[in-house]
Amino acid sequence: MLYKIKAQSLQFLIIVILISSCAKEKNTPEPTPSPNREYELYIDFWNPTGTNPQISFDAENSSSEIRIDFDQTFAGVAVPPNFTQVIIDNVRIIDGNFVNFEIDEITAYEFRNDINNWKEDVEFLMEYEPIGDLNVVLVLDASASLDADFIKVKDFASNFVTKIFTETPLAKIGIVDFSDVINTFPLSGNENAIIQYISNIQQGPFTTLYEAMNTGVDILQEAQSDGKSILTFTDGTDNNSNPAYTSDYLFNKLTNDSSNILINSFTIGLEGNGGVDKPVLENLAANGGVARFPNSISELQVVFEKFSESIANVYNLTYIRNQQIIPDTMPARLKFVFKASPK
């Protein structure tokens, strides 16, 4: 009898705990989204004649999440009646988890020697604007080493195209596919035609990686747009390019482009098939680009999706200041704090 009473009490206690747990779970609020994050960009600014402003970046102190060509110096112009402006093109914010961020606000500061501290600058501003006129070239490995996985690769590439056009309707996208031969589809705003071209790509032997990437760079350098990006996918190493085309040749071509708009270069190396050369692909992720190395087809799908967001979500920054003469030997030290939220 005593056993039955204890058993009934235990059963009652379990029911009470379950009810309490369910009530607590029901009343538990949904997790709130992560708050906006802050990233910092440090700049040196000089204007020796009052009408030829220039800026360079302090990469050591700037946040690494701000993807930009930190080695580049940007020159600006005089703007009537007494202003100057410098445009910094193709800027993205991508964190260590390859999450892309939207800019919500930029606050400008200048280091003042008289107070030995940073002071918020309310007169000279950093404006930001998403780029709508975007050109993208997708360089796709169609070598036989991908086997049946190539069908999925084409699906990922098609979804990439759709996402770019969804985010940036005025974009133009071109395709360069390669194996033993290199084929191209020119820059176009016709989403259906691009996807149809991708679906018809056929596999072949060998990997003409460097020449194919060079073709993609040529397409972008010859085109006019406010933003330019190239995304290169491969599952192997180059084994069929003309010896004149090397990874160093491509890096120099990307980073020493004489045009005003540098190409952001992103690379993907699928491991486990032909064996990718990580240092090469990391080096070719130039001008603020990123390299990723997924281990499986499912991971590859995620990378294509993340890169579609990163490539589509790109900004031009414009720093506006007066025509005060500032010698290059004593540049103004500027800090810009970006408030940004995950896309």
C-alpha positions as CSV (number, residue, x, y, z in Angstrom):
1,M,0.0,0.0,0.0
2,L,2.8,2.3,0.9
3,Y,4.5,1.5,-2.4
4,K,1.4,2.4,-4.3
5,I,1.1,5.8,-2.5
6,K,4.7,6.6,-3.3
7,A,4.3,5.6,-6.9
8,Q,1.2,7.7,-7.2
9,S,3.0,10.7,-5.6
10,L,5.9,10.2,-8.0
11,Q,3.6,10.1,-10.9
12,F,1.9,13.3,-9.7
13,L,5.2,15.0,-9.3
14,I,6.3,14.1,-12.8
15,I,3.0,15.5,-14.2
16,V,3.5,18.7,-12.3
17,I,7.1,19.1,-13.6
18,L,6.0,18.4,-17.2
19,I,3.2,21.0,-16.9
20,S,5.5,23.5,-15.4
21,S,8.1,22.8,-18.0
22,C,5.6,23.2,-20.8
23,A,4.2,26.4,-19.3
24,K,7.8,27.8,-19.0
25,E,8.6,26.8,-22.6
26,K,5.4,28.4,-23.8
27,N,6.1,31.6,-22.0
28,T,9.7,31.8,-23.0
29,P,10.1,34.7,-25.5
30,E,11.6,34.2,-28.9
31,P,15.3,35.0,-29.1
32,T,15.9,38.6,-30.3
33,P,18.0,39.2,-33.3
34,S,21.7,40.1,-32.7
35,P,22.1,43.9,-32.3
36,N,23.9,45.9,-34.9
37,R,27.7,45.5,-34.8
38,E,30.3,48.2,-35.2
39,Y,33.4,48.1,-37.5
40,E,36.1,50.7,-37.8
41,L,37.8,52.1,-40.9
42,Y,40.9,54.3,-40.4
43,I,42.0,56.6,-43.1
44,D,44.7,59.2,-43.8
45,F,43.5,62.2,-45.7
46,W,45.5,65.0,-47.4
47,N,44.8,67.8,-49.9
48,P,48.0,69.7,-50.7
49,T,46.4,72.2,-53.1
50,G,42.9,72.3,-51.8
51,T,41.4,70.7,-54.9
52,N,43.2,67.3,-55.2
53,P,42.1,65.3,-52.1
54,Q,43.5,61.8,-51.6
55,I,43.1,59.1,-49.0
56,S,44.9,55.9,-48.0
57,F,44.0,53.3,-45.5
58,D,45.4,52.1,-42.2
59,A,44.9,48.4,-42.6
60,E,46.5,47.5,-39.3
61,N,43.9,49.3,-37.2
62,S,40.9,48.9,-39.4
63,S,38.4,46.1,-38.9
64,S,39.3,43.1,-41.0
65,E,35.6,42.6,-41.7
66,I,35.6,45.6,-44.0
67,R,36.5,44.1,-47.3
68,I,38.4,46.7,-49.4
69,D,41.7,47.0,-51.2
70,F,43.7,48.5,-48.3
71,D,46.8,48.9,-50.5
72,Q,45.0,51.3,-52.9
73,T,45.1,55.1,-52.7
74,F,42.0,56.9,-53.8
75,A,42.1,60.3,-55.4
76,G,39.1,62.7,-55.4
77,V,37.9,65.8,-57.1
78,A,36.9,69.4,-56.2
79,V,33.2,70.0,-56.1
80,P,31.7,73.5,-56.4
81,P,31.4,75.8,-54.6
82,N,34.0,74.8,-52.0
83,F,33.9,71.1,-51.3
84,T,35.9,68.0,-52.3
85,Q,34.8,64.4,-52.5
86,V,36.6,61.0,-52.7
87,I,34.7,57.9,-53.8
88,I,35.8,54.5,-52.4
89,D,34.2,51.8,-54.6
90,N,33.3,48.2,-54.1
91,V,33.1,48.0,-50.3
92,R,31.7,45.1,-48.4
93,I,31.4,43.9,-44.8
94,I,32.0,40.2,-44.3
95,D,32.8,38.6,-41.0
96,G,34.9,35.6,-40.1
97,N,31.9,33.3,-40.6
98,F,31.4,34.8,-44.0
99,V,28.1,36.5,-43.0
100,N,27.5,39.6,-45.1
101,F,26.4,42.8,-43.4
102,E,24.3,45.8,-44.5
103,I,25.5,49.2,-43.5
104,D,23.0,51.1,-41.3
105,E,25.0,54.1,-40.3
106,I,28.5,55.6,-40.6
107,T,29.8,58.1,-38.0
108,A,32.9,60.2,-38.8
109,Y,35.7,61.1,-36.4
110,E,38.9,63.1,-36.8
111,F,41.9,62.8,-34.4
112,R,42.5,66.3,-32.9
113,N,46.0,67.0,-31.7
114,D,44.9,69.8,-29.5
115,I,42.8,67.4,-27.3
116,N,44.9,64.3,-28.2
117,N,41.7,62.4,-28.8
118,W,39.1,61.5,-31.4
119,K,36.3,64.0,-32.0
120,E,33.1,63.3,-33.8
121,D,32.9,65.3,-37.1
122,V,29.5,66.6,-37.9
123,E,30.5,68.7,-40.9
124,F,32.5,66.3,-43.0
125,L,30.6,63.1,-43.7
126,M,31.1,59.6,-45.2
127,E,28.0,58.8,-47.3
128,Y,27.2,55.3,-48.5
129,E,25.2,54.0,-51.4
130,P,24.5,50.4,-52.5
131,I,25.8,49.7,-56.0
132,G,23.1,48.9,-58.5
133,D,25.2,48.9,-61.7
134,L,27.1,45.7,-60.9
135,N,28.9,43.4,-63.4
136,V,29.7,39.8,-62.3
137,V,31.5,37.0,-64.1
138,L,31.1,33.4,-62.8
139,V,34.0,31.2,-63.8
140,L,33.0,27.5,-63.5
141,D,35.1,24.4,-63.6
142,A,33.5,21.8,-65.9
143,S,36.2,19.2,-65.6
144,A,35.4,15.5,-65.6
145,S,36.7,15.1,-62.0
146,L,33.4,16.5,-60.7
147,D,31.6,13.4,-62.1
148,A,27.8,13.5,-61.3
149,D,28.3,16.3,-58.8
150,F,28.5,18.7,-61.7
151,I,24.7,18.6,-62.1
152,K,24.4,20.1,-58.6
153,V,27.2,22.6,-59.3
154,K,25.2,23.9,-62.2
155,D,22.1,24.1,-60.0
156,F,24.1,26.1,-57.4
157,A,25.4,28.4,-60.2
158,S,21.9,29.0,-61.5
159,N,20.6,29.8,-58.0
160,F,23.6,32.2,-57.6
161,V,22.5,34.0,-60.7
162,T,18.9,34.2,-59.5
163,K,19.9,35.6,-56.1
164,I,22.2,38.3,-57.7
165,F,19.3,39.5,-59.9
166,T,16.9,39.4,-57.0
167,E,19.2,41.6,-54.9
168,T,20.5,43.8,-57.8
169,P,18.0,43.8,-60.7
170,L,20.2,46.0,-62.9
171,A,23.2,43.7,-62.6
172,K,24.8,42.0,-65.6
173,I,26.3,38.5,-65.3
174,G,28.6,36.6,-67.6
175,I,29.8,33.0,-67.6
176,V,33.1,31.4,-68.3
177,D,33.2,27.6,-68.2
178,F,36.3,25.6,-68.6
179,S,37.8,22.1,-69.0
180,D,40.1,21.4,-71.9
181,V,38.3,24.2,-73.7
182,I,37.1,27.6,-72.6
183,N,33.6,28.8,-73.4
184,T,32.0,32.1,-72.6
185,F,28.6,33.7,-72.2
186,P,28.8,37.6,-72.4
187,L,27.6,39.9,-69.7
188,S,23.9,40.0,-69.8
189,G,20.8,41.1,-67.8
190,N,18.8,38.2,-69.2
191,E,18.4,35.8,-66.3
192,N,16.6,33.1,-68.3
193,A,19.2,33.1,-71.0
194,I,22.1,32.8,-68.5
195,I,20.5,29.9,-66.6
196,Q,19.7,28.1,-69.9
197,Y,23.4,28.5,-70.9
198,I,24.5,27.1,-67.5
199,S,22.2,24.1,-67.9
200,N,23.8,23.3,-71.3
201,I,27.4,23.3,-70.1
202,Q,29.2,20.0,-70.8
203,Q,32.0,18.4,-68.9
204,G,35.4,17.7,-70.5
205,P,38.9,16.6,-69.5
206,F,41.6,18.8,-67.9
207,T,41.5,22.1,-66.0
208,T,42.4,25.3,-67.8
209,L,41.9,27.4,-64.7
210,Y,44.3,30.3,-65.2
211,E,43.3,31.0,-68.8
212,A,39.6,30.8,-68.0
213,M,40.0,33.2,-65.1
214,N,42.0,35.5,-67.3
215,T,39.2,35.5,-69.8
216,G,36.8,36.5,-67.0
217,V,39.0,39.3,-65.9
218,D,39.3,40.6,-69.5
219,I,35.5,40.7,-69.8
220,L,35.1,42.8,-66.6
221,Q,38.0,45.1,-67.4
222,E,36.6,45.9,-70.8
223,A,33.1,46.6,-69.3
224,Q,31.9,49.8,-67.7
225,S,30.1,49.6,-64.3
226,D,30.2,51.0,-60.8
227,G,31.0,47.5,-59.3
228,K,32.9,44.5,-60.7
229,S,33.2,41.0,-59.2
230,I,34.5,37.7,-60.4
231,L,33.7,34.4,-58.6
232,T,35.9,31.4,-59.6
233,F,34.9,27.8,-58.7
234,T,37.2,24.8,-59.2
235,D,37.7,21.4,-57.7
236,G,41.3,21.0,-58.9
237,T,44.5,22.7,-59.9
238,D,45.5,24.2,-63.3
239,N,47.0,21.6,-65.6
240,N,46.1,22.9,-69.1
241,S,46.8,26.7,-69.4
242,N,49.3,28.3,-71.6
243,P,52.5,28.8,-69.5
244,A,52.1,32.5,-70.0
245,Y,49.2,32.5,-67.6
246,T,50.1,31.8,-64.0
247,S,48.6,32.7,-60.6
248,D,51.1,35.5,-60.2
249,Y,50.2,36.9,-63.6
250,L,46.5,36.9,-62.6
251,F,47.2,38.5,-59.2
252,N,49.2,41.3,-60.8
253,K,46.5,41.8,-63.4
254,L,43.8,42.1,-60.7
255,T,45.7,44.3,-58.4
256,N,47.4,46.6,-60.9
257,D,44.3,47.3,-63.0
258,S,44.7,50.8,-64.4
259,S,40.9,51.4,-64.5
260,N,39.1,53.2,-61.7
261,I,37.1,50.2,-60.6
262,L,39.1,47.3,-59.4
263,I,37.6,43.8,-59.6
264,N,36.7,42.1,-56.4
265,S,37.9,38.5,-56.8
266,F,36.2,35.6,-54.9
267,T,37.3,32.0,-55.1
268,I,35.9,28.6,-54.2
269,G,37.9,25.4,-54.0
270,L,35.9,22.2,-53.5
271,E,38.2,19.7,-51.7
272,G,38.1,16.0,-52.0
273,N,38.1,15.5,-55.8
274,G,41.0,16.8,-57.8
275,G,42.8,18.4,-54.9
276,V,42.7,22.2,-54.8
277,D,45.7,24.5,-54.3
278,K,44.6,26.6,-51.3
279,P,47.5,29.1,-51.3
280,V,46.8,29.9,-55.0
281,L,43.1,30.4,-54.5
282,E,43.6,32.5,-51.4
283,N,46.1,34.7,-53.2
284,L,43.6,35.1,-56.1
285,A,40.9,36.2,-53.7
286,A,42.1,39.8,-54.3
287,N,40.9,43.4,-53.9
288,G,38.7,42.6,-50.9
289,G,37.5,39.2,-52.1
290,V,37.3,36.0,-50.0
291,A,38.4,32.4,-50.6
292,R,36.4,29.4,-49.3
293,F,37.1,25.7,-49.3
294,P,34.0,23.5,-48.7
295,N,34.6,19.8,-48.0
296,S,31.4,18.5,-49.6
297,I,28.7,19.3,-52.1
298,S,26.3,20.3,-49.4
299,E,28.8,22.8,-48.0
300,L,29.5,24.0,-51.5
301,Q,25.8,24.9,-51.8
302,V,26.0,27.1,-48.7
303,V,29.1,28.8,-50.0
304,F,27.5,29.7,-53.3
305,E,24.5,31.1,-51.4
306,K,26.7,33.2,-49.0
307,F,28.8,34.5,-51.9
308,S,25.7,35.6,-53.8
309,E,24.7,37.8,-50.8
310,S,28.3,39.1,-50.4
311,I,28.7,40.0,-54.1
312,A,25.3,41.6,-54.5
313,N,25.5,43.6,-51.3
314,V,28.3,46.1,-52.2
315,Y,28.6,49.8,-51.5
316,N,30.3,52.9,-52.8
317,L,31.5,55.3,-50.0
318,T,31.9,59.0,-50.6
319,Y,33.9,61.2,-48.2
320,I,32.9,64.9,-48.4
321,R,35.1,67.6,-47.0
322,N,35.9,71.3,-47.6
323,Q,38.9,72.5,-49.7
324,Q,41.2,73.2,-46.7
325,I,44.8,72.7,-47.6
326,I,46.3,69.6,-45.8
327,P,49.9,68.7,-46.8
328,D,50.7,65.0,-47.5
329,T,53.4,65.3,-44.8
330,M,50.8,66.0,-42.1
331,P,47.6,64.1,-43.2
332,A,44.4,64.3,-41.3
333,R,43.7,61.1,-39.3
334,L,40.2,59.9,-39.8
335,K,38.1,57.1,-38.2
336,F,34.7,55.9,-39.5
337,V,32.6,53.7,-37.3
338,F,30.2,51.5,-39.3
339,K,27.0,50.3,-37.7
340,A,25.9,47.2,-39.6
341,S,23.4,44.4,-39.3
342,P,23.6,40.8,-40.7
343,K,21.9,40.5,-44.1
